[in-house]
């Protein structure tokens, strides 16, 4: 099993065709979270968005902080398998860094189809002894393919945490985001979890304006959604307290070492963790 996993995760990744003249989702987000894997076109776009919606600077820190807390909670609860779809560029706190620090035997599968992210895939393909980390080149709109390829690393007879962090907002086709969630959660066994972060369209008008600007300058449009729309993805699942809330309100740490100073302000990102009964 270990030899088979190693063979598959060390295969050559495809050569990325990277356009450095146009803003890229992964690179702009990388800039917002303080990363260095971005170009001037990405920084220019990010600065435009921040000028329209200043909260985006703090949102860029709040979303990863929630993700860290959610993965920590699940690892402490005994979850040892994670399917992270739309992973983006590597940062200091990737899913495997968090999970395997608490549970060295944890197994993580990353999924993305962005050529920029693919170029960094090998940086993600590291694991602790006894654990596993692998990568799938796939579009989130192909959940069946994702599940089929993830079976190489993950045991779908045991609980899996499915992570969709700032991913479904790039699925704008009517009903498709819900179909993706339904397909993924149907494939995992009872006791599995769904982790979601999604930008809101009903909390901060400036974020709507920033989204409109992004859709003018980027080939990858974004769709913001209401709390009711986000909550609908948890139908049939058991929401973990406190339910669907602003990302900074989901089980914040005390003292707030991992949160922006705007904890008491509106943070236009919804987040939740839900368990499959």
N, C-alpha and C positions, 0 to 999 in steps of 0.2 A: 504493500500500500504506500509506504513512504517513498519507494523508488518510483512508483507510478506518479505520485504527486510531484516529485522533484522533476521528473521528465517533462511533465506538462507545464510546470510553472517556470521552467528555464528555457522554454522554446523562444526563438527570436520573435520580438514584437515587430509589427509592420512599421515600415518607415513612415514617419509622420510628415504630411504635407502641411506646413504651418505658415499661415498668412500673418505676418507681423504688422501689417498696415491697417487691419480692421480689428475692432475690439472683440475679445473672445470671452465668453462667459467664465470659464475656469480661471483665466488670467486676471480678469477684473475682480473676481471674488478673492483671488490670491492677494491682490493689492489691498483690498478692503480689510483683510485679516492680517496685514503687515508682512506679507510674503515678498519675495524678490523675483519670483518667476513670472515676470510680466514685462511688457514693452510700452513704449510711449503712447501708442494708440490705446492701450488698455488703461493707462494712468490718466490720459486725457478724458476718456469716457467716464471713468470713475469720478474724476473731479467734477465733471458736468452733473452727474447724478447727485453727488454730495451737495453741490451748490443749490440744487432743486429740493432735495430732501436731506438735510444735515444729519438726520437720525440714522442714515445708512452707515455712517462711520461706526456708531455704537452697535448697530444691528450686526455688522460684520464681526464683532467680538461676542455678541450675545448668543448667536446661533451656535458657534462651536462650543461655547461654555455649556449650553443646554445639552448638546450632544455628548459632551464629556460626562455630565451628570447622569444622563440616561443610560449610557453604556456602563458606567460604574454601578448604577443600581442593578442592572440586569446581570452583570458579572457576579455581583455579590449575592444575587438571588439564585445563582447556579447556572445561568445561561452560558454555554460554552461554544456557541456557533453564531456567527454574524454574517449577514448578507447585506453589504453596503452598496447601494445602487446610486450612481451619480456621485461617485466619491470625490471627484475634483483632484486638484493638484495636491501632492503631499505637503503636510504641515508638521508642526511639532507634536500634534496629538491626533494621529490617525487612529482609526478604530482598533487596529491590532496593537498599537502602542498602549492604549488604554486597557483593552480587554486582557492582553497577555501579561500586563504588569500585575493584574489581580489574579489571573488564572493562566499560567504559562502554557497550559494545554489547549487554550482556546483556538478555534479555527475560524478564519475570516476569509471571505471572498469579496473582492472589490469588483464593481461593474461600471464601465464607462465606455463611450464610443467617441470621445473627443480626441482628435489626434494629438493635441497638446498634452493631454493627460497620458495618452499611450506612450509618448516619448519619455515620460517619467515612470513608466510602469515598473521598471526594474528596481527603482527606489522603494516601491511599495512591497516588493516580493521578498520580504525578510520575515523571519519568525523566530520565536524562542524555541529552544530544544523541546520537542514534544508537541509543539503547536504547529499550525500551518497557516500560510497566507498565500492566496492565489488571485489571479486577475482574469476577468472575462471582458473581451471586446464585444460589447453588445449595446443596442439601443434599448432604453427602458420600454419602448413600445413593443418589444418582443419578450414579454415575460416568460413565455413558454420556453424560448431558447435559453434565457437566463437560468431558469430552473433546471433544465436538462444539463447544462454545462456545470452548474454549481454542484450537482450531485457527485462530481469527481472528487470534490474536497469536503463537502458537507454531507452528513447523514440525515436524510429527510425523515428518518424514523425518530429522531430526537429533536427537541425544541430548537428553534432558530429565531434570532432577532432580525427582522427585516428593517433596514434603515433607509428612509426616503427623506433626506435632509436637503431642503431647497432644490428639489428635483421635479416635483409634480407641477410647479409653477411654469416649467418649460414644456408642459404637455397641455396644449391649448385646444386640441380637438374635442368637441362636445362629447362628454361621457367617457373619454378614453382614460383619463386619470383614474376614475373609479374602476374601470375594467382592469387596469394594471394592478391596483390594490387587491381587487377580488381574486384575480388569478394567482397572485403571489401568496395570499393568505390561504387560499384553498390548497396550495401545494405543501404548506408546512403543517406539522402536526399540532394537536392541542398542546397548550403550554408555551407556544411560540408567541412572539411579541411583534408589534408594529410600532416603529418610531418615526414620527413625521414632524418636519418643520416646513412652514409655508407662509409666504408674505400675505398680509391682509389687505383687502380693499375697503374695509369699513372702520379703520381706526385712525388713519392719518392721510388726509387729502394730498399732502406733498408726496407721499409714496406713489400715489396714482399718477401724479404728474411726472415723477421720475421714471415710472414704468412706460409711460407714453413716449418719453424722450428716448429711452433704451430701444423701444420698438422701431424708432425712426433711424437709429444708427447701427443696429445689430441685425445680422441675419437669423438670430435665434430669439424669437419673440418671447416675452414673458406674460403670464396671466396671473393676476392677483385674484384671490377669492375671499369670500366672507366666512365668518366663523361657522355658519350653518353648513356651508359647502364642505369645509374641512372636516367638521364633525361627522358628516355623512360617511366618510371613509372608515369610521370606526363602527359602523352598523354591524351587529352580530359579534362584536368584540367587547371585552370588559375594559373600560377606561381605567387606567391607574390614576389615583388621586394626584393632583387636583383636576384632572380631566383636560379639556381643551382650553388652554389659557395663553396669554401672552408669554412669549418664550422666557422672559425674565421672572415670571411668576411661577414657573414650574420647578418646585422643590429647590428654591435658591439656597445656596450654602450660606452659613453664618460663621465668621464674618464674610461678606461678599467679595472674597478675593478674586473670583473668576468672572465677575460681572462688571459692566460699565457703570460709571457713576450715575447714570440715568435710571437706576433701578425703580424709582418712584414715578417715572414718566411713562407715557404710552410708548410701547415698543411694538410696532406694527408687524409682528411675526407671531403666528399661532404655532403652538407645539403641543404634542400629546404623545403618550405611550399607552398602548392598549394590548391586552392579552387575549389570545384565542382560547376560548374555554374548551 
